[in-house]
Structure formats: C-alpha cells, structure tokens
Amino acid sequence: MVILAIPLAWLQLKREKIRLLVAIAGISFAVLLMMIQMGFRDALFKSSVTFHEVLNTDIVLISPQSDALIAMKSFSRRRLYQALGFEGVESVSPLYVNFAFWRNPETRKTRQLMVVGFDPATQPINLPGVLQNQDRLKLADMVLFDAASRAEFGPIGEMYNRGETVTSEVGGRKVTVNGLFNLGASFAADGNLITSDLNFLRLFSDRPAGLIDIGLIKVKPGTNIPRLMDQMRSAFPGDVRILTKEGFAQSEKKYWENGTAIGFIFGLGTLMGFIVGTVIVYQILYTDVSDHLPEYATLKAMGYKNSYFYGVVLQESLILCLLGYLPGFVIVTFLYMLIQSGTALPIGMTSERATTVFLLTLVMCVSSGAIAMRRVQAADPADIF
C-alpha cells in the first residue's frame, strides 16, 4: 500500500483557513485588477483600428496635422487625384470624416457618433453591410447605421429589421436609415454612420467639397508600394502624409498609447494590481513563517538545512499562485462578457493575456516568497533549547 505524503507547505497553509481564504481573495483581486486593466487597454487599441482594418486600400493620404480619427484635419482633394498620375496606381477614393449628434428616435436624446462619407461609385470600405447597401446612399439623406453601436442611440437595428422606417436627426438634419452594418464602438466613437459624399456635405454644410480627411489609394498587382510612396513624397510639397494601411493603423494606436493619458492609466492600473498582490502574498507568507519559527528551529536542531525551509516557502508561494489565479480568471471571464454587453467594446479573454497574467501572478508570489524567506534565517535552535 502506497501512502502519499502531504506536503508540509499545504499543511501549514490550510491550518489557518481564514488566513488562507484572505490570501486567495487578495491574489484573485490582484489577478482581476490586472486582467481588467489589460483587457481595457487591449480593447482600446483593438477598437481604435477597427475602422482602419476595413479600409480597402494600399496607401493612405492624410494631413500632417492629423493625429487620430477624433482629430482629423482636412487637406486638398487635389493631392489624391494627382496620385492617379503615378505609374502603378489603380484607383483612388476620398473619405470625409466628422462627428455629429444623433437623436435617439425613441427618447429624443442626442449622442455623438462618427460620420463617414464617400462616393457610392467606389468601394473604399470592406464591410458586408456597406458593400450590399451603398447604392442606396445615392438617394438624398439616406444613411447606413452601425448596428453594433451602443444602446444609447436607440434600437435602430431591431426597428430596421422589423421593417419599420427608421428616421432620425443628425446634426439637426433629418435622415433615413436605409441599411445596417457592424463595425462596433471604440473609445473615439460610441457609434458610426456611413453615407454618401453628397449627403455628408449636406450634413456638414460648412465643409468645402474640395477638402477631404482621408485619401485611399489602390495599387495595381505587382506594384512596389514602398518605391511608389517614395515617389509621391518627392513629388508632393509636404502638405500630405503618406502611409501604408498598416502604418495608418499604427499611427492611431500610437496616438492613444502616447498622445493621451488613457494608455498610461491602464498600464499604471496593471502595475498597481501587481504591487497589491505582492504585498498581500508577502504579508501572508511572512506571518505564516513567523508563526512557525519554533517548529523551524526544532527542525534545524534535527539537522534540516535552510534550503529545506526555503523550499517549503516556495511551495507555499506556488500553491497560493494557483489557488488565487483560478477564481480570478473565472470571475474576469464573466466580467468581460458583461463589459462587452454594456459598452460594445471588443473585450474578451485571450490566451495571450491569460498566460501573461498567470506569469505575472507567478512572479508576484515567488518574489514575495523570496522576501519572506529571510525570516526563516531567524529560526535559531538556541532560542528553543
């Protein structure tokens, strides 16, 4: 008959059940705090480039003064049409971007959303709902509504799918929803609206038609894009910024990470969760070691080395890591679903984040155990005998 020995570390931890539960709760809270902060940070970056990712383009022209979608500056549409003169350019598409207030057709309350306008004869946006319905935008005051917008804009998707005629106001002008698409909210915009360039200019009557916000350039297959971009930079006088589609997205991410306090706040929140967890684990392990100093001294008198006690403390750290991480992981997964439902942000558990937080929790517990190990050296047999 084989008898499995119960590790001393576990016996010590479970001896004080209340203390163990407090330790698990503290570590779970630290895990929850780190995951929530990292989840919001990733949702920020992911949502900030959702619009960029659906653009049907290879090269993007923007004003040098444009930092992000919420701070776009206009430039002359003439530059975009000049790009047609370069060898390898297949087509160009001007985009108009601005923000306006949408009136909820049920509550009559207003809320700001992003409005995008383009020529319906082109296909600058690769979204199913846009591609199928953009011909409808040729009619006056017709718009496509983002069904993934926040609920404060009203149940537009449900009303439209029931066959109702959905009319509302954008910037004080009456519009009719003639189709739906799914893009989703972001930290820049809680909702999105797409319309034709002519309808856009009707909504923003003070906007000159010759000033655009984004210029999209499609190139012919086999074209050397970096060389073409260098040729454009040499030919244009510097009043436009020339980027790849990926560079346009990275510029947006850089703005939210470095140009605002949001990225810093989420990073600081993650650090604070790590520090809080480290302090909690250290206090638990330090108290546990202090309570067992007489027993440790006795074992030392029997010939046990300090390395044995270090191993016990390390095992306690690993046990606390596992017991604290698992409930925190489960709770955060549920919270992610609630947050996504309430904010329409693309937040959810990922294997990369789960692994990162687990490694941080492991480092948190092991480092706390390493600091508490110094207390083991105080276990002197001479104090007992």
N, C-alpha and C positions, 0 to 999 in steps of 0.2 A: 504494500500500500504506500503510495507516494503522497507525502504531505507537503503542500506548497507553503512556503514561509511568507507571511505577510510583511511587506517592507516596513521598517521602523518609521520611515518618513510618513507613511499613511496613518500609522497608529497614532503618531503624535498629532497629526493634523485633525483627525476625527475625534480626538479626546476632548477637545473644546469645540463642540458642534456650533455654538453660536458664533465663535470667532471664525470658524471655517465658513459659515454662511455669509458673514460680513465680508470676508476676503473674496469669496466668489462674486458677491454682489458688486463689490468695488471694482474688481477686474472686469466684470461684464459691463459695468458702466463705462469704464475706460475704453473697452472694445467698441461699445455703442457710440461713444463720442467720436472716436477716430473714424469709424466707418461712416457715420453720418456726415462728418465734415468732408471726408474724401469723396463720398457719394455726391454731395452738393458740388464739390469742386469739379468732378468729372462731368456731372450733368451740365455745369456751366460751360465747360469747354465743348462738350458734345453738341449742346443745343445752339451754341453761338455759331457753329459752322454748318448746321443742318441746311440752311438756305444755300450756302456756298457749294455744298456737295451735289445739289440737284441742278446746278447750272450746266447747261450744255455748251461748254466752251473749252478751249485750249489755252487761250491767252486772255487776260483781263486788263482793261484800262480803267484807272480811277484817278481822281485828283490827288496830287501830292499832299494835300491838306486833309484828306480823308483818313480817319483813324479806324473807324468801325462802322457797322451798319447804322448805329444810332447817331453817328456824327459824320455823315457823308457830305462832301462838298461837290458841287457841280463843276463840270468842265464842258468845253465846246464839243458838240456832236461832230463837228468838222474833223476832229482828230480821228474819230472812229472810221469815218468814211475815207480818210486819207490812207488808212491801213489797207483798204482794198487794193491800193496800187502796188503793194508788195507782193512779190512772187511767193506763192505758197499759201496765201490767204484765200480761203474758200468763201466765207460769208461773215457778216458782222451783224450784231443785234444790240441796239441801245436799250438800256434799262433805266427807268425812273423809280426812285425810292424816296418815300417820305412817310411821316407819321400823321395820323389824323384820329379824331374821336368818332367812335362807332356808338350809335344809340341802340341799346337793347330794345327790341321791338315789344317786349313784354313789360319790363319795368320802367322803360324810358330813361334809364340811367346811361351815362356815357362812359366809355373806357377807350383808352388809346390803343391802336393797333398799327401794324406796319402795312403800308400800301405799296404795291409793286405794279408798275405799268410797262407794257411792252407792245410791240407791233404784232397783232394776231397772225400776220402772214409769216412770221418766223416761229421757231420753236426753241426759245432760249432756256426753258425750264423743263427738265425731265421728271415730271410728276404725272402719274396716270390721270388724275382728275383734271389736270391742266391741259394735257395733250388732247383729251377727248372733247373738252368743252371750250377750248379757246376761240373757236369760230363764233361762239355765241357772244363773245366780247365785242364783236364788231357792231353790235347794237348799242345805242346810246344808253348810258347809265346802267350797264349790266356789269356785274362783278362775280367773281368766284370766291367763295368763303372757305376758310380753313376750318374743317370740321374738328380738328384736334386743338382748337383754341380753348382757352379757359372758359369755364361755365358762365362767368360773369357777362359774357357777350350775348347770352341767351341760347336757347335750344335750337340753334339755326339748322343744324344737321337733321334733327328729328322732324322739324317743321317742313324742311325741303323734301325729305324722303317720304313724308305723308302726302306729298303732292300739293301742299299749300304754297301760295305765292308769298314769298318772303321779301318784304320791303323794309328798308330802314333808312337812316341818315348817316352819311359820312361827311364830317366837316360841314354839316348844315345842308348838304345836298342829298336829295332822295335818290336811292339806288335800289336795284332789284337783284337778288341773289339768283344766278342762273346756272349754278353748278357748285360742286364741292371738291375739295382736295384735302390731303392730310400732310401737313408739314410739322405742326407742333409749336408749342410755346417755347420761349427762351427768356433769358434774363433781360434781353433787349426789348422783346415784344411779347405780350400775352396772347396776341392773336395776329392773323395775317389775312390780307385781302389782295387779290390779283385782278387786274383789269387791263383794258387796252390803253395804249399810249394816249389816244384821244380822250378817253374817259378820265384818265389820270389828270390830264391838263384841264379838264372841266372841274375836277375836284379841287385842284390847286391852280386857280385861275391866275395867280401872280407868278407862276413859273413859266419862263420863256421856253418855247418848244425846242430851241437850239441848245439848251443846257441839259445834259444828262448826268446821271450819277455813276453808272457802271457801263462800260463798253465790253461786249463779249465778242471774241474773235475765234472762229473755227478755221483750222488749217487743213490743207489737203493731206491725204495719207502720204507718209514718207517724208514730210517736211521736217527739216532740222529746226525745231522750235527755239532752242537757245540762240542759234545764229540769227533767226528771224527777229527775235526780241532785241538782240544787239543792234541789228539794222534799224529797227524802229527807234531805239533810244538815240542813235546817232542822227536820225532824220528829224525827230520831233524836238521842239525847242525846250523841253523840260517842264511843260505845263501839264503833263500826264505821267502817271506812274504805271509801269508795265510789269505785270506779274503773271506767273503761271496760275492755273486754277488752284493748285496746292499752295502756292505762295500767298494767294489771296486769303485762303483759309487760315494759314499760319499767321498772317498779319492780324486777323481778327482775334485769334487765340492770344497772341502776344499783347494785344490791347487789353483784354480782360484780365490777363495774368499780371501785367506790369503797369498798365495805364490806369487801373482802378484799384481800390482797396479790397475788392471782393476776393481776389485770389490770395492776397496776403492774409485776410481774415480767416479763410478756410484752412490755410496752411498753419496759422497760429492755433486754431482750434484743434487740429490734429496733434500738434506738439503739446498742447495743454492736456489733452487726453492721455498722452504717453506719460507725462510728468505725474499726473494724478494717479495713474495706475502704478507707477514705480513707487511713489510714496506709500500707497496703501499696502502693496506687497511687502515693502521693506518693514513697515510697522508690524505687520502680522508675523513675519519671519523673525524679526528681532525679538518680539515679545515671546514667541514660542521658544527660541533658543534660550532666552533669559530664564524662562520658567523651568527649563530642563538642565540648567547648569550643574546642579548637584549630580544628576544622573550621568551627565557627560564626564564630570570629574571622576566619578566612580569607574566608568569605563576606561578612562585614561589610566587610572591606577591599575586596572587589569591588563594594560598593555596596548589598548587601542590607540592608534595614531590620529593626529589631527586630520589627515587625509580622509579617514573614515567618516568623521563628522562633517567634513566638507561635502562628502558625497550625499550624506543624509539631507543636508540643507539644500543641495542642488536638486535632489529628488523631490523635495517639498515644492521647490520653485516650479518644476516641470508639472507636477500634479495640479498646482494652482493655475498654471497656464492653461491646461486642458479644461479644467472644471469651470474656469471663468470665461474662456473663449466660446465654448459651445452654446451656452444660453445667450450670450451677447450676439452671436451670429444669427441664431434663430429669431431673436427679437428684432434685429436690424432688418432682416429679410422681410419681415412683416411690415415694419415701418416704411421700407422702401415702396411697397405696394400702396400704402396709404398716401405717401407723399406724391407718388406719381399720379394717383387718382385725384388728389386735391389741387395739384399745381400744373399738371400736364407736362412736367419736365421729364426728360428721358433718363430717369434714375432707376437703378436696379442693381442687384448683386452680380458681380463678375468674379470669375475665378482668379483673375489677377489681383483684384482688391482683397478678396478673401485671403489669398496667400500672403499678400503684403502685410495685412493687419495681423495675421497669425504670427508672422516673423517678428513684427514689432512687439506683439504681446510676449513672445518667447524671450526677446532681448530684454523687455521690461522686467519680466520675472527673474530671469537668470542674473541680470545686473543687480537687482535688489537682493537676491540671494548671495551674490558675491560680496556685497557690502555687509550683509548680516553675518557672514562667515567670520568676520573679525571678532565677533562676540564669542565665538567658540574658543578662541585662544584664552579667554578669561577663565575657562573652566580649569582650575588648578586643584589637583588632588590634595595639596597641602591645606586647602581651605576646608576640606571634608574630614580629613584624618589628622 
